[in-house]
Amino acid sequence: MKRFHSRVESLHRVREQTEKLARLSAAVSQAQKHEADQQVQQTEREIQELSQMAAQNFGVGCSSTLMQSVMAAMAHSQQQLGENRQQQEQAELELTAAIERVAEAQKDVQVVDRFQEREFRQHRQRQMVDEEHVRTESSSRRHARRTKPHGNATTEAESHTTGEQR
């Protein structure tokens, strides 16, 4: 019985640890997605500021060198924005996968719990049948001892038979 409980408890602990690991993975993925979202927002703000700077300087008639550097910075920011959006999409996919792993781990824990309950019921039923069998067998032995003559005692019929033979 102890071995049975230990096996079931071990399985249950493994499933719970798997669920905890999946939850931690989901938390990490969520943090990565949040960071990617912030990077996208930051890059979008930079692009907006550069656009405003370019519009202001263009209206004032600034030097072409300054304008080229603003345009180069905008191009770099646009490229960075594309990379940040790819990271954002990847983080979203990883978060979705992590959430699915959490759901699957929770389902596994529930399956193990149901398995544990079923196994325990079956084990208890077998144990009760075994106990009933032992009681029946013990009762049969007691009944047989009561009806069977003792080893050294002889009945009247046996003593007459033995006496005649002598």
Secondary structure by P-SEA (a helix, b strand, c coil): caaaaaaaaaaaaaaaaaaaaaaaaaaaaaaaaaaaaaaaaaaaaaaaaaaaaaaaaaaacccaaaaaaaaaaaaaaaaaaaaaaaaaaaaaaaaaaaaaaaaaaaaaaaaaaaaaaaaaaaaaaaaaaaaaaaaaaaaaaaaaaaaccccccccaaaaaaaaaac
